[in-house]
Amino acid sequence: MISITAILKSKPEHLVEIKNMLTHLVTETRKEAACIRYDLHTSDNVFILWEEWKDQPGLDLHNTQSYLQEFIKKTEHLVSSPIQVYKTVQTL
């Protein structure tokens, strides 16, 4: 299993727009066969995606999906800093 944590920091004036875009992204991603978990967490203007994937080929396929590519492209000017993505391994 592969775990991903993605952190987005919205500009305050784009908070609702990003939340709506993330809702669409989560809905579409959860339909993918390799997706085990794709949860959205938030605190103020910070959004955290907690992802779990069955395998690397499934994650690779996710990364090519048009809805993810469009999300990344559209949010570039809506976030206060670049999106941070961490691929992690559970240790305990």
N, C-alpha and C positions, 0 to 999 in steps of 0.2 A: 504494500500500500504506500502511496505517495501523499504527503501532506504539503499543502501550500497555504501560506498566510500572505494576503495582500492588504496593504494599508494605503488608503486614499485620504488626503486632507483637502476638503472642499473649501473654496473661497466662500465666505459667509453668504454672499449674494447669490450663489449658485447651489445652495444646500438642497432645495426642493428639486431642482432639475437633476442633480446627481442622484438623489435618492430614487427618483422615478426611473432613471436610466439603470440603476443598480437592480431595482425590482424586476425590470424586464430581463436583465442579464441573468439573474438568479433563476427566474422562471424557465428560461430557455436552457440554461446549463443543466438544471436538474433533470431534463429530459434525456441527457446523454447517457449512453449505456455504461460508460466507465466511471460515471460520477457516483460516488458513495455519499458524499456530503458536500453541500455548497451553501453555507450559512452566512448571513449578513448580520453583523453587530455594529452598533454605533454609539458614539459618545460625543456630544456637541457637534463639531464639524468633521469628526474623524469617522471613517467607515472602514470596517475590517471584514474581509472575506476569509472565512475559514473553510478550506477545501480539503477533501480527501478523494483520491483517485485509485482505481483498481490497479492500474499499471501505467508505465511510461507511454506506450502507444496510445492509450486513451487520453492521457494528458496532452500528448502531441496533437492529437486530433482536435481536442478542445481549443488549443491555441491557434488553430487555423479557421475556426468558425467565424463566419461573417459578423455575427452579433457581438462577439468579443472584439474583433478587429475594429468594428465601428465604434464600440464603446471606448476603446483606448484612444482612437482618433478624436472623437467628439469631446472627451474629457480633458484633453491636453491643456486647453485654455481655461477650464473650470476649476482646476485644482491649484492649491497654493504651493505645491511642491510635486516633484515627480512621484508617480505611484511606486511604492516599495513592494517587492515581491520576494518572499523567502520560501525556498524549498527546504523542508526540514524532515528529520528522521526522529521518530519517537525513541527516547532513551530509557524511559521508565514506564 
